[in-house]
């Protein structure tokens, strides 16, 4: 680890010392406007310019809707005709106010922000005292743009219950978003808003790149028998994207053991997911050593991969600004300007276009859709290419990426398909596994302590989850080329997005509370990897068959077996007809039951060899042309008629000659049959004729015909397969005019 760090520092030109921060560290944590711990009834204002710009919209980093005139504006805005404007926050108890953070209005058309303001305090909301700097009322300088937060800290904390911001000057309209810094006074009888006594002894703080590596190293040293550290690639700036594997046999894929992944940090400024995965690493290591039975079952039965930072360059930028001081977009994109989550190849359009043309599954498969040509050479970020390669190397079954800015679970499809008609508009957003995805999303949302408390709406607007804490991404905020859709269509992995909270970069003091909210949900979601069926596909000799296809009747999405022939198929309880197919083998179908008990139902297959391999060999030898079943060796050979064909004579000409001889013989037989019939009707005795005995050989049984599907692929003429001698008894047929000998090879 130390050698890698020294090498990285030598490659960069800047000195290894961290840059000095111009922002003073926060003396007190945020009161909770951005995270919504401060409820709507705690926010008041003197007036509002519009019904969509009420005081409850004055939270830091509040995002407005695209429609500027609807109910959800991007800030609190005052009525311009009113005088003595103010924005008030009720802490509901006495606290030590230590500072204010302000921000302008979130809008694409308007540049509205407060440039200066006073601050006043009260204990009863009637008598107010304006803060003095020792000589006069302290005028704080506010924002110079609408997005960048500006913090103003007081010389000394002020103990009060209410705080008011009194704007004095502004740019454009008077609009404001704010966060209040406040320390809780010590109370014996109750806990403060920001303090939680966690039940786990973990490291609750934010970690930069170096601290994250050090923590992962410590965990690996504490649990070397169940952990392994590796990297899935490097960022554009050369930082490694580290992953930790937690398993009873780290470093190897065990047949029958599913693989699971949690990823975080797709957007560098969404720091909560990063810290939750670092806390989960510590928790699993400590609890495994303490012989926690639930953790032991997880580690022994699942190969778990945790990647805390997929965009390390952007996180370093956000970490430098610190909690609350980065705006909504700072650190969201990579150093090259890519949004990693939306930077994957668009396979949805390929699938839907093939469905419209009826190409599924004959030409385009409904799973493991191949990448378009030159995709990896196109506009993909370095980080995205590394993630795709990682997905293709490991047979993941289930995964989730942790994001921020909302509090819900979103499941695919993430891309919106244009409806063909109004009748099928609602079904066009659903995957074939929609019921399974809904269950997976609910398993996390309903295990979370607060995610289903949606009666106040979402972070920035109405509740889009229907009170369940889950939503289909395409019906909420559709995106093209998402990580979730790509994972579902290109690999076996079912991937979801978990939005952890309104505050993308919460203060360190809130990490214990967030861990308590998410701990059970994180564990419960991993356990869902055992839901459905699993098994191994082998041949009759017991050899595993990799890349075999497993199909569930009624679900138009298949999965493939891993290198060891093992597979996992996530399914809800029920009865399913499952078919395993592999090239060169006869498909096998089984009836598999999925119950309500924990654990996947075993459903293995043994496939027998088919004649497909031999058929392909014959096709390749004949230039992939139709194969005629009548060859030179099958033609009737005569001793007195045609001479032996010489080399170079066309087989078709020989076959035509044989056909003519057959027709002549048939005509002769019909004539003789008619003569015998006439002779039997007369009274005169039959004329005795002398016949020449012919020497014959026993004809072979009828040539085995191919199956119907083979005939449809390789059609042959009717005469080429018909044996003209099957219905003739040559011992009783007079042949005095045509003496000959014949043999059949």
For each residue, the residues with C-beta under 8 A, 3 or more apart:
1: 4 5 213 214 217
2: 5 6
3: 6 7
4: 1 7 8 240
5: 1 2 8 9 210 213
6: 2 3 9 10
7: 3 4 10 11
8: 4 5 11 12 238 239
9: 5 6 12 16
10: 6 7
11: 7 8 238
12: 8 9 238
13:
14:
15:
16: 9
17:
18:
19: 320
20:
21: 25 320 322
22:
23: 151 321 322 325
24: 27 151 153
25: 21 322
26: 29 30 99 151 181 322 323 324 507
27: 24 98 99 153 157 181 183
28: 96 97 98 99 157 181 182 183
29: 26 181 182 183 194 507 508 509 510
30: 26 33 34 35 60 101 179 180 181 182 323 324 507
31: 37 38 89 91 95 179 180 181 182 193
32: 35 36 37 38 193 194
33: 30 36 38 43 58 59 60 89 178 179 180
34: 30 59 60 61 62 179 324 502 503
35: 30 32 501 502 503 506 510
36: 32 33 39 59 456 459 502
37: 31 32 193
38: 31 32 33 42 43 59 89
39: 36 42 456
40: 43 56 456
41:
42: 38 39 89 90 91 92
43: 33 38 40 55 56 58 59 87 88 89 90
44: 55 87 88 90
45: 48 54 55 58 76 78 85 86 87 88
46: 78 79 82 84 85 86 87
47: 78 79 82 85
48: 45 51 53 54 55 76 77 78 79
49: 53 77 78 79 80 173 174
50: 53 69 73 77
51: 48 54 71
52: 57 64 69 70 71 72 73
53: 48 49 50 57 73 75 76 77 175
54: 45 48 51 57 76
55: 43 44 45 48 58 76 87 88
56: 40 43 59 76
57: 52 53 54 62 64 72 73 74 75 76 177
58: 33 43 45 55 62 75 76 87 176 177 178
59: 33 34 36 38 43 56 62 177 178 179
60: 30 33 34 101 103 149 177 178 179 324
61: 34 103 106 149 177 327 328 503 504
62: 34 57 58 59 74 75 106 177 460
63: 74 106 328 405 459 460
64: 52 57 68 72 73 74 75 105 106 107 460
65: 70 72 73 460 461
66:
67: 70
68: 64 73 107 109 110
69: 50 52
70: 52 65 67
71: 51 52 461
72: 52 57 64 65 460 461 462
73: 50 52 53 57 64 65 68 77 105
74: 57 62 63 64 105 106 107 175 177
75: 53 57 58 62 64 103 104 105 106 107 112 175 176 177
76: 45 48 53 54 55 56 57 58 87 175 176 177
77: 48 49 50 53 73 105 112 173 174 175 176
78: 45 46 47 48 49 82 85 167 173 174 175
79: 46 47 48 49 82
80: 49 173 174
81:
82: 46 47 78 79 85
83:
84: 46 166
85: 45 46 47 78 82 166 167 174
86: 45 46 120 164 165 166 167
87: 43 44 45 46 55 58 76 164 165 167 176 178
88: 43 44 45 55 125 162 163 164 165
89: 31 33 38 42 43 162 163 164 178 180
90: 42 43 44 125 161 162
91: 31 42 94 95 160 161 162 163 180 182
92: 42 161
93: 161 185
94: 91 123 159 160 161 185
95: 31 91 159 160 161 182 183 184 185
96: 28 157 158 159 182 183 184 185
97: 28 121 154 157 158 159 160 163 180 181 182
98: 27 28 153 154 157 158 181 182 183
99: 26 27 28 151 152 153 154 180 181
100: 119 140 151 152 163 165 178 179 180 181
101: 30 60 149 150 151 152 178 179 180 181 324 325
102: 113 114 117 142 143 149 150 152 165 176 177 178
103: 60 61 75 113 143 146 147 148 149 150 176 177 178 327
104: 75 111 112 113 114 143 145 146 147 171 175 176 177
105: 64 73 74 75 77 110 112 113 146 172 173 175 176 177
106: 61 62 63 64 74 75 146 147 177 328
107: 64 68 74 75 110 111 112 146
108:
109: 68
110: 68 105 107 146 172 173 175
111: 104 107 145 146 171 172
112: 75 77 104 105 107 146 170 171 172 173 174 175
113: 102 103 104 105 142 143 144 145 146 170 171 172 175 176
114: 102 104 117 142 143 165 167 169 170 174 175 176
115: 141 142 143 144 169 170 171
116: 139 140 141 142 167 168 169
117: 102 114 139 140 142 165 166 167 168
118: 130 131 137 138 139 140 165 166 168
119: 100 130 131 138 140 152 154 163 164 165 166
120: 86 128 129 130 131 163 164 166
121: 97 128 129 131 158 160 162 163 164
122: 125 126 127 128 129 160 161 162 164
123: 94 127 160 161 162
124: 127 161 162
125: 88 90 122 161 162
126: 122
127: 122 123 124
128: 120 121 122 164
129: 120 121 122
130: 118 119 120 137 138 166
131: 118 119 120 121 137 138 154 158
132: 135 136 137 138
133: 136 137 138 155
134:
135: 132
136: 132 133
137: 118 130 131 132 133
138: 118 119 130 131 132 133
139: 116 117 118 168
140: 100 116 117 118 119 152
141: 115 116 150 152
142: 102 113 114 115 116 117 150 152 167
143: 102 103 104 113 114 115 146 148 150
144: 113 115 148 150
145: 104 111 113 148
146: 103 104 105 106 107 110 111 112 113 143
147: 103 104 106 327 328 329
148: 103 143 144 145 327
149: 60 61 101 102 103 179 324 325 326 327
150: 101 102 103 141 142 143 144
151: 23 24 26 99 100 101 181 324 325
152: 99 100 101 102 119 140 141 142
153: 24 27 98 99 181
154: 97 98 99 119 131 157 158
155: 133
156:
157: 27 28 96 97 98 154 183
158: 96 97 98 121 131 154
159: 94 95 96 97 185
160: 91 94 95 97 121 122 123 163
161: 90 91 92 93 94 95 122 123 124 125
162: 88 89 90 91 121 122 123 124 125
163: 88 89 91 97 100 119 120 121 160 180
164: 86 87 88 89 119 120 121 122 128
165: 86 87 88 100 102 114 117 118 119 176 178
166: 84 85 86 117 118 119 120 130
167: 78 85 86 87 114 116 117 142 170 174 176
168: 116 117 118 139
169: 114 115 116
170: 112 113 114 115 167 173 174 175
171: 104 111 112 113 115
172: 105 110 111 112 113 175
173: 49 77 78 80 105 110 112 170
174: 49 77 78 80 85 112 114 167 170
175: 53 74 75 76 77 78 104 105 110 112 113 114 170 172
176: 58 75 76 77 87 102 103 104 105 113 114 165 167
177: 57 58 59 60 61 62 74 75 76 102 103 104 105 106
178: 33 58 59 60 87 89 100 101 102 103 165
179: 30 31 33 34 59 60 100 101 149 324
180: 30 31 33 89 91 97 99 100 101 163
181: 26 27 28 29 30 31 97 98 99 100 101 151 153
182: 28 29 30 31 91 95 96 97 98
183: 27 28 29 95 96 98 157
184: 95 96 187 192 193 194 195
185: 93 94 95 96 159
186:
187: 184 190 191 192
188:
189:
190: 187
191: 187 195 196 197
192: 184 187 195
193: 31 32 37 184
194: 29 32 184 507 509 510 513
195: 184 191 192 509 512
196: 191 512 513 516
197: 191 512
198: 201 202 204 512 515 516
199: 516
200: 279 282 283 286 515 519
201: 198 286
202: 198 279 282 283 515
203: 215 278 279 282
204: 198 275 279 508 511 512 515
205: 508 511
206: 271 275 319 323 508 511
207: 211 212 215 274 275 278
208: 211 212 315 316 319
209: 212 213 239 309 312 315 316
210: 5 213 214
211: 207 208 214 215
212: 207 208 209 215 216 242 274 278 308 309
213: 1 5 209 210 216 217 242
214: 1 210 211 217 218
215: 203 207 211 212 218 219 278 281 282
216: 212 213 219 220 229 242 244 278 281
217: 1 213 214 220 221 229
218: 214 215 221 222
219: 215 216 222 223 227 244 281 282 285
220: 216 217 223 224 227 228 229 244
221: 217 218 224
222: 218 219 285 286 289
223: 219 220 226 227 246 285 288 289
224: 220 221 227
225: 250
226: 223 246 247 248 250 285 288 299
227: 219 220 223 224 244 245 246 250 281 285
228: 220 244 245 247 250 251
229: 216 217 220 242 243 244 245
230: 242 243 245
231: 234 240 241 242 243
232: 241 243 307 386 387 389 390
233: 240 241 382 383 385 386 387 389 390
234: 231 238 239 240 241 382 386
235: 238 239 240 241 311 312 313 334 335 382 383
236: 313 334 335 336 381 382 383
237: 312 313 335
238: 8 11 12 234 235
239: 8 209 234 235 312 313 316
240: 4 231 233 234 235 312
241: 231 232 233 234 235 307 309 310 312 383 386
242: 212 213 216 229 230 231 307 308 309
243: 229 230 231 232 305 306 307 390
244: 216 219 220 227 228 229 281 305 306 307
245: 227 228 229 230 250 251 303 304 305 306
246: 223 226 227 250 281 284 285 299 304 305 306
247: 226 228 250 254 257 299 302 303 304
248: 226 299 300
249: 252 254
250: 225 226 227 228 245 246 247
251: 228 245
252: 249
253: 257 259 303 394 395 562 563 564
254: 247 249 257 303
255: 536 544 564 565 566
256: 534 536 566
257: 247 253 254 301 302 303
258: 302 303 397 398 529 530 534 568 600
259: 253 302 303 305 394 395 396 397
260: 302 303 304 305 396 397 398 399 526 529
261: 304 305 306 307 394 396 398 399 400 493
262: 277 280 304 305 306 307 399 400 401 402 522
263: 266 307 310 399 400 401 402
264: 270 273 274 276 277 307 308 309 310 401 402
265: 268 270 271 273 274 307 308 309 310 311 312 315
266: 263 270 310 311 340 341 401 403 483
267: 270 311 314 331 332 333 339 340 341 403 404 504
268: 265 309 311 312 313 314 315 316 317 318 331 332
269: 314 315 318 326 328 329 330 331 332 404 504 505
270: 264 265 266 267 273 274 402 403 404 405 500 504 505
271: 206 265 274 275 315 318 319 323 404 504 505 506
272: 275 276 402 404 500 501 503 504 505 506 511 514
273: 264 265 270 276 277 308 401 402 403 404 498 500
274: 207 212 264 265 270 271 277 278 308 309 315 402
275: 204 206 207 271 272 278 279 308 511 514
276: 264 272 273 279 280 402 500 514 515 518 522
277: 262 264 273 274 280 281 306 307 308 402
278: 203 207 212 215 216 274 275 281 282 308
279: 200 202 203 204 275 276 282 283 511 515
280: 262 276 277 283 284 306 522
281: 215 216 219 227 244 246 277 278 284 285 306
282: 200 202 203 215 219 278 279 285 286
283: 200 202 279 280 286 287 295 519
284: 246 280 281 287 288 295 298 299 304
285: 219 222 223 226 227 246 281 282 288 289
286: 200 201 222 282 283 289 290
287: 283 284 290 292 294 295
288: 223 226 284 285 291 292 295 296 299
289: 222 223 285 286
290: 286 287
291: 288 296
292: 287 288 295 296
293: 296 297
294: 287 297 298 523
295: 283 284 287 288 292 298 299
296: 288 291 292 293 299 300
297: 293 294 300 301
298: 284 294 295 301 302 304 523 526 527
299: 226 246 247 248 284 288 295 296 302 304
300: 248 296 297
301: 257 297 298 530
302: 247 257 258 259 260 298 299 526 529 530
303: 245 247 253 254 257 258 259 260
304: 245 246 247 260 261 262 284 298 299 526
305: 243 244 245 246 259 260 261 262 394 396
306: 243 244 245 246 261 262 277 280 281
307: 232 241 242 243 244 261 262 263 264 265 277 310
308: 212 242 264 265 273 274 275 277 278
309: 209 212 241 242 264 265 268 274 312 315
310: 241 263 264 265 266 307 340 383 387
311: 235 265 266 267 268 314 315 331 334 340 383
312: 209 235 237 239 240 241 265 268 309 315 316
313: 235 236 237 239 268 316 317 334 335
314: 267 268 269 311 317 318 331 332 333 334 335
315: 208 209 265 268 269 271 274 309 311 312 318 319 331
316: 208 209 239 268 312 313 319 320
317: 268 313 314 320 321 330 331
318: 268 269 271 314 315 321 326 330 331 505
319: 206 208 271 315 316 322
320: 19 21 316 317
321: 23 317 318 325 326 330
322: 21 23 25 26 319 325 326
323: 26 30 206 271 505 506 507 508
324: 26 30 34 60 101 149 151 179 505 507
325: 23 101 149 151 321 322
326: 149 269 318 321 322 330 331 505
327: 61 103 147 148 149 330
328: 61 63 106 147 269 332 405 504
329: 147 269 332 333
330: 269 317 318 321 326 327
331: 267 268 269 311 314 315 317 318 326
332: 267 268 269 314 328 329 339
333: 267 314 329 336 337 338 339
334: 235 236 311 313 314 337 338 339 340 381 382 383
335: 235 236 237 313 314
336: 236 333 381 382
337: 333 334
338: 333 334 343 380 381 383 384
339: 267 332 333 334 342 343
340: 266 267 310 311 334 343 381 383 384 387 483
341: 266 267 401 403 479 482 483 497
342: 339 479 480 481 482
343: 338 339 340 379 380 381 384 481
344: 380 384 388 481 482 483 485 486
345: 371 372 375 380 481 486 490
346: 349 350 415 480 481
347: 350 351 369 371 485 486 489 490
348: 351 352 413 415 417 480 485 489
349: 346 352 353
350: 346 347 353 354 364 369 372
351: 347 348 354 355 360 364 366 369 489
352: 348 349 355 356 417
353: 349 350 356 357
354: 350 351 357 359 360 363 364
355: 351 352 358 359 360
356: 352 353
357: 353 354
358: 355
359: 354 355 362 363 364
360: 351 354 355 363 364 365 366 556
361: 364 365 366 558
362: 359
363: 354 359 360
364: 350 351 354 359 360 361 369
365: 360 361 368 369 558
366: 351 360 361 432 556 557 558
367: 489 492 549 557 558 559 560
368: 365 489 490 491 560
369: 347 350 351 364 365 489 490
370:
371: 345 347 375 376 490
372: 345 350 375
373:
374: 377 378
375: 345 371 372 378 380
376: 371 380 385 388
377: 374
378: 374 375
379: 343
380: 338 343 344 345 375 376 384 385 388
381: 236 334 336 338 340 343 384 385
382: 233 234 235 236 334 336 385 386
383: 233 235 236 241 310 311 334 338 340 386 387
384: 338 340 343 344 380 381 387 388
385: 233 376 380 381 382 388 389
386: 232 233 234 241 382 383 389 390
387: 232 233 310 340 383 384 390 391 483
388: 344 376 380 384 385 391 392 486 490
389: 232 233 385 386 392 393
390: 232 233 243 386 387 393 394
391: 387 388 394 396 487 490 491 493
392: 388 389 490 491
393: 389 390
394: 253 259 261 305 390 391
395: 253 259 492 562 563
396: 259 260 261 305 391 399 487 491 492 493
397: 258 259 260 492 493 494 529 568 570
398: 258 260 261 440 493 494 495 525 526 528 529 570
399: 260 261 262 263 396 487 493 494 495 496
400: 261 262 263 444 495 496 497 498 525
401: 262 263 264 266 273 341 483 484 495 496 497 498
402: 262 263 264 270 272 273 274 276 277 498 500
403: 266 267 270 273 341 406 497 498 499 500
404: 267 269 270 271 272 273 499 500 501 503 504 505
405: 63 270 328 459 499 502 504
406: 403 458 459 460 499 501 502
407: 450 451 458 459 469 499 500 501 502
408: 445 451 458 464 465 469 470 471 499
409: 441 442 444 445 451 469 470 471 496 497 498 499
410: 414 441 470 471 472 473 476 484 496 497 499
411: 437 438 440 441 470 471 472 473 484 496 497
412: 431 437 472 473 474 482 484 485 488 495 496
413: 348 416 417 429 430 431 472 473 474 485
414: 410 473 474 478 479 482 484 485 497
415: 346 348 474 478 479 480 481 482 485
416: 413 428 429 474 475 478
417: 348 352 413 428 429 474
418: 428
419: 422 424 425 428
420: 424 428
421: 424 425
422: 419 425
423:
424: 419 420 421 427 428
425: 419 421 422 428
426: 429
427: 424 430
428: 416 417 418 419 420 424 425
429: 413 416 417 426 472 474 475
430: 413 427 434 472
431: 412 413 434 437 488 557
432: 366 555 556 557
433: 436 437 488 494 555 557 570
434: 430 431 437 438
435: 438 439 572
436: 433 439 440 494 532 570 571 572
437: 411 412 431 433 434 440 441 494 496
438: 411 434 435 441 442 470
439: 435 436 442 443 528 531 572
440: 398 411 436 437 443 444 494 496 525 528 570
441: 409 410 411 437 438 444 445 469 470 496
442: 409 438 439 445 446 468 469 470
443: 439 440 446 447 521 524 525 528
444: 400 409 440 441 447 448 451 496 498 521 524 525
445: 408 409 441 442 448 451 452 465 468 469 470 521
446: 442 443 451 452 468 469
447: 443 444 520 521 524 525
448: 444 445 451 452 469 517 518 520 521
449: 516 517 520
450: 407 453 517
451: 407 408 409 444 445 446 448 469 517 521
452: 445 446 448 467 468 469
453: 450 456
454: 457 458 463 465 467 469
455: 463 467
456: 36 39 40 453
457: 454 461 462 463
458: 406 407 408 454 461 462 463 464 465
459: 36 63 405 406 407 501 502
460: 62 63 64 65 72 406 502
461: 65 71 72 457 458 464
462: 72 457 458
463: 454 455 457 458 466 467
464: 408 458 461 471 476
465: 408 445 454 458 468 469 470 471
466: 463
467: 452 454 455 463
468: 442 445 446 452 465
469: 407 408 409 441 442 445 446 448 451 452 454 465
470: 408 409 410 411 438 441 442 445 465
471: 408 409 410 411 464 465 475 476
472: 410 411 412 413 429 430 475 476
473: 410 411 412 413 414 476 477 478 479 482 484 497
474: 412 413 414 415 416 417 429 478
475: 416 429 471 472 478
476: 410 464 471 472 473
477: 473
478: 414 415 416 473 474 475
479: 341 342 414 415 473 482
480: 342 346 348 415
481: 342 343 344 345 346 415 485 486
482: 341 342 344 412 414 415 473 479 485 486
483: 266 340 341 344 387 401 486 487 495
484: 401 410 411 412 414 473 487 488 495 496 497
485: 344 347 348 412 413 414 415 481 482 488 489
486: 344 345 347 388 481 482 483 489 490
487: 391 396 399 483 484 490 491 493 494 495
488: 412 431 433 484 485 491 493 494 495 557
489: 347 348 351 367 368 369 485 486
490: 345 347 368 369 371 388 391 392 486 487
491: 368 391 392 396 487 488
492: 367 395 396 397 559 560 567 568
493: 261 391 396 397 398 399 487 488
494: 397 398 399 433 436 437 440 487 488 570
495: 398 399 400 401 412 483 484 487 488
496: 399 400 401 409 410 411 412 437 440 441 444 484
497: 341 400 401 403 409 410 411 414 473 484
498: 273 400 401 402 403 409 444
499: 403 404 405 406 407 408 409 410
500: 270 272 273 276 402 403 404 407 514 518
501: 35 272 404 406 407 459 506 514
502: 34 35 36 405 406 407 459 460
503: 34 35 61 272 404 506 510
504: 61 267 269 270 271 272 328 404 405
505: 269 270 271 272 318 323 324 326 404
506: 35 271 272 323 501 503 510 511 514
507: 26 29 30 194 323 324 510
508: 29 204 205 206 323 511
509: 29 194 195 512
510: 29 35 194 503 506 507 513 514
511: 204 205 206 272 275 279 506 508 514 515
512: 195 196 197 198 204 509 515 516
513: 194 196 510 516 517
514: 272 275 276 500 501 506 510 511 517 518
515: 198 200 202 204 276 279 511 512 518 519
516: 196 198 199 449 512 513 519
517: 448 449 450 451 513 514 521
518: 276 448 500 514 515 521 522
519: 200 283 515 516 522 523
520: 447 448 449 523 524
521: 443 444 445 447 448 451 517 518 524 525
522: 262 276 280 518 519 525 526
523: 294 298 519 520 526 527
524: 443 444 447 520 521 527 528
525: 398 400 440 443 444 447 521 522 528
526: 260 298 302 304 398 522 523 529
527: 298 523 524 530 598
528: 398 439 440 443 524 525 531 570
529: 258 260 302 397 398 526 568 570
530: 258 301 302 527 598 599 600
531: 439 528 570 571 572 594 600
532: 436 568 569 570 571 572 594 600 601
533: 568 569 571 576 578 592 594 600 601 602 603
534: 256 258 566 567 568 569 600 601 602 603
535: 566 567 602 603 604 605
536: 255 256 544 561 564 565 566 567 604 605
537: 544 545 548 550 561 565 566 567 580 582 604 605 607
538: 541 542 543 544 545 565 604 605 606 607
539: 542 543 545 585 606 607 608 609
540: 606 607 608 609
541: 538
542: 538 539
543: 538 539 565
544: 255 536 537 538 561 563 564 565 566
545: 537 538 539 548 561 565 582 585 607
546: 561 562 563 564 565
547: 560 561 582
548: 537 545 560 561 565 567 580 581 582 585 605 607
549: 367 558 559 560 580 581 582
550: 537 558 559 560 561 567 569 578 579 580
551: 558 578 579 580 581
552: 555 558 569 571 576 577 578
553: 576 577 578 579
554: 576 577
555: 432 433 552
556: 360 366 432
557: 366 367 431 432 433 488
558: 361 365 366 367 549 550 551 552
559: 367 492 549 550 567 568 569
560: 367 368 492 547 548 549 550 567
561: 536 537 544 545 546 547 548 550 564 565 566 567
562: 253 395 546 565 566 567
563: 253 395 544 546
564: 253 255 536 544 546 561
565: 255 536 537 538 543 544 545 546 548 561 562
566: 255 256 534 535 536 537 544 561 562
567: 492 534 535 536 537 548 550 559 560 561 562
568: 258 397 492 529 532 533 534 559 600
569: 532 533 534 550 552 559 578
570: 397 398 433 436 440 494 528 529 531 532
571: 436 531 532 533 552 574 576 594
572: 435 436 439 531 532 594
573: 594 595 596
574: 571 593 594
575: 591 592 593 594
576: 533 552 553 554 571 591 592 593 594
577: 552 553 554 589 590 591 592
578: 533 550 551 552 553 569 589 590 591 592 603
579: 550 551 553 587 588 589 590
580: 537 548 549 550 551 587 588 590 605 607
581: 548 549 551 585 587 607
582: 537 545 547 548 549 585 607
583: 612
584: 609 610 612 613
585: 539 545 548 581 582 607 608 609 610 612
586: 607 608 609 610
587: 579 580 581 607
588: 579 580 605 606 607
589: 577 578 579
590: 577 578 579 580 603 605
591: 575 576 577 578
592: 533 575 576 577 578 601 603
593: 574 575 576 601
594: 531 532 533 571 572 573 574 575 576 601
595: 573 601
596: 573
597:
598: 527 530
599: 530
600: 258 530 531 532 533 534 568
601: 532 533 534 592 593 594 595
602: 533 534 535
603: 533 534 535 578 590 592
604: 535 536 537 538
605: 535 536 537 538 548 580 588 590
606: 538 539 540 588
607: 537 538 539 540 545 548 580 581 582 585 586 587 588
608: 539 540 585 586
609: 539 540 584 585 586 613
610: 584 585 586 613
611: 614 615
612: 583 584 585 615 616
613: 584 609 610 616 617
614: 611 617 618
615: 611 612 618 619 710
616: 612 613 619 620
617: 613 614 620 621
618: 614 615 621 622 627
619: 615 616 622 624 627
620: 616 617 623 624
621: 617 618
622: 618 619 625 627
623: 620
624: 619 620
625: 622
626: 714 715 716
627: 618 619 622 714 716
628: 631 651 716 720
629: 634 703 716 720 721
630: 634 635 655 716 720 721
631: 628 634 635 651
632: 635 645 651 654
633: 745
634: 629 630 631 745
635: 630 631 632 654 655 658
636: 658 661 662 724 725 742 743 744
637: 742 743 745
638: 641 642 661 740 741 742
639: 740 741
640: 739 740 741
641: 638 661 740
642: 638 645 657
643:
644:
645: 632 642 649 654
646: 649
647:
648:
649: 645 646 653 654
650: 653 654
651: 628 631 632 654 655
652: 655 656
653: 649 650 656 657
654: 632 635 645 649 650 651 657 658
655: 630 635 651 652 658 659 719 720
656: 652 653 659 660
657: 642 653 654 660 661
658: 635 636 654 655 661 662
659: 655 656 662 663 719
660: 656 657 663 664
661: 636 638 641 657 658 664 665
662: 636 658 659 665 666 724
663: 659 660 666 667
664: 660 661 667 668
665: 661 662 668 669 724 738
666: 662 663 669 670 724
667: 663 664 670 671
668: 664 665 671 672 737 738
669: 665 666 672 673 728 733
670: 666 667 673 674
671: 667 668 674 675
672: 668 669 675 676 733 734
673: 669 670 676 677
674: 670 671 677 678
675: 671 672 678 679
676: 672 673 679 680
677: 673 674 680 681
678: 674 675 681 682
679: 675 676 682 686 687
680: 676 677
681: 677 678
682: 678 679
683:
684:
685:
686: 679
687: 679
688:
689: 734 736
690: 736
691: 734 735 736
692: 735 736 739
693:
694: 730 735 739 740 741 742
695: 741
696: 730 731 741 742
697: 743 744
698:
699: 723 725 726 744
700: 744
701:
702: 723 726
703: 629 721 723
704:
705: 711 721
706: 710 711 714
707: 710 711
708: 711 712
709: 712 713
710: 615 706 707 713 714
711: 705 706 707 708 714 715 716
712: 708 709 715
713: 709 710
714: 626 627 706 710 711
715: 626 711 712
716: 626 627 628 629 630 711 720 721
717: 720 721
718: 721 722
719: 655 659 722
720: 628 629 630 655 716 717
721: 629 630 703 705 716 717 718
722: 718 719
723: 699 702 703 726
724: 636 662 665 666 728
725: 636 699 728 730 742 744
726: 699 702 723
727:
728: 669 724 725 733
729: 732 733
730: 694 696 725 733 735
731: 696
732: 729
733: 669 672 728 729 730
734: 672 689 691
735: 691 692 694 730 738 739 740
736: 689 690 691 692 739
737: 668
738: 665 668 735
739: 640 692 694 735 736
740: 638 639 640 641 694 735
741: 638 639 640 694 695 696
742: 636 637 638 694 696 725
743: 636 637 697
744: 636 697 699 700 725
745: 633 634 637
